[in-house]
Amino acid sequence: MPRTENDTWDLATSVGATATLVAAARAIATKSDPPVINDQFAEPLVRAVGVDFFTRWVTGELMAADVDDDESTWKLAHMPDAMAARTRFFDSFFRNAAQAGIRQAVILASGLDARSYRLDWPTDMTVFEIDQPEVIEFKTTTLAGLGAVPKADLRTVAIDLRQDWPTALRQAGLDTDRPTAWIAEGLLGYLPPEAQDNLMDNITSLSAPGSRLAVEAIPQRPQHDVEQAREVMRRSTAKWREHGFDLDWGELGFEGERKDVAAYLETLGWHSDGTDMSELLAKNGLSAVPPTHDSVSMADTIYYTSIFGKARAE
């Protein structure tokens, strides 16, 4: 079913299932030899969601080769390395922001992100996590049941980003007179184009000079490429349905022309530097995602680090 502006989901359906997929990929990357990342909470969170397809994948009962289309350029087998590289990018972003003296962080659409529990934050760090109430409640309850304790002053903000989240964030204690480190990981592609701009506007209105922002962005594609990409995703996940998981990944995003993220941020006073996924994979010694001509390659995804009201990001 195509997305609508007021649709809802949980961690087993629609956009929520992508958060579980990413957590499953992080769990597999954590178990690699040597481990690429260390997210000890990823597998238990995936198990708790209860999607059999993802649980069997993280436990090794289901191999990516069992479900990947040999002729497709998008494969489940690419996900652990890609998500490991992405995770290390955002982890490093927060580490660098903390080293620069920033003491409040915001994770937008936090999903199954466990950074509040696994990163070594400064003792006076406040971390705000924003997501739908059901998602926040599920993760908080599950991690508490595991005996996990946040390593920062964690403040959850249970609200849909389509609602008045800036007010909710202020009420949770965000100090807009102090710099903030923001991340939008795996988010923009699931927002309508105008909502993407509104998100950047709101982040800017809440940010003091010196604030930092890390964003994952997908380059704009012509409409015929979008249609081709949708067909590739359907073909790539056809065998998933044979293993009991049926989700049309091609209908999770919103169509329409999007503004270039870095260019739009520039108009708002942010200065950005970008790195694509291919560079992140190479930098971390991970396998390259094969080149493609169908506009679906994860290698084309760009990761921006931006600083508000100061010189270009380091």
RAJO-V850734 format. One line per field, one symbol per residue. ss: DSSP state (H for helix, E for strand, - for the rest). psi: psi as a letter, one per 40 degrees, with the letter a starting at -180 (. if undefined). burial: I if it has 16 or more other ideal C-beta (glycine too) atoms within 10 Angstrom, else O. A space follows every 50 residues. Layout:
ss->???
psi->???
burial->???
This chain:
ss->-------------HHHHHHHHHHHHHHHHH-----------HHHHHHHH- -HHHHHHHH----HHHH--------HHHHHHHHHHHHHHHHHHHHHHHH- ---EEEEE------HHHH-------EEEEEE-HHHHHHHHHHHHH----- --EEEEEE------HHHHHHH---------EEEE---HHH--HHHHHHHH HHHHH------EEEEEE-----HHHHHHHHHHHHHH-HHHHH------HH H---------HHHHHHH--EEEEEEEHHHHHHH--------------HHH -EEEEEEE------
psi->hiiiefiiiaeeibddddddddddddddddeihihdiggeedddddddde hdddddddeedhidddeihdeiehiddeddddddddddddddddddddde ehehihhhgdbfhfddddigiidfhhhhhhiidddddddddddddeeihi eighhiggiheeagdddddddeehheeiiihiighfddeeiidddddddd dddddehiieiihhihihihiiddddddddddddddededddeehhhgde edihiihiihdddddddeeihihihidddddddefiiihiiieefehede hhhhhihheaiii.
burial->OOIOOOOOIIIIOIIIIIIIIIIIIIIIIIOOOOOIIOIOIIIIIIIIIO IOIIIIIIOOOIOOOOIIOOOIIIIIOIIIIIIIIIIIIIIOIIOIIIOO OIIIIIIIIIIIIIIIIIIOIOOOIIIIIIIIOOIIOIIIOIIOOOOIOI IIIIIIIIIIIOOOIIOIIOOIOIOOOOIIIIIIIIIIIIIIOOOIIOII OIIIOIIOOIIIIIIIIIOOIOOOOIOIIIOIIOOIIOOIOOOOIOIOII OIIIOOOIOOIIOIIOOIOIIIOOOIIIOIIOOOOIOOIOOIOOIIIIII IIIIIIIIOOOOIO
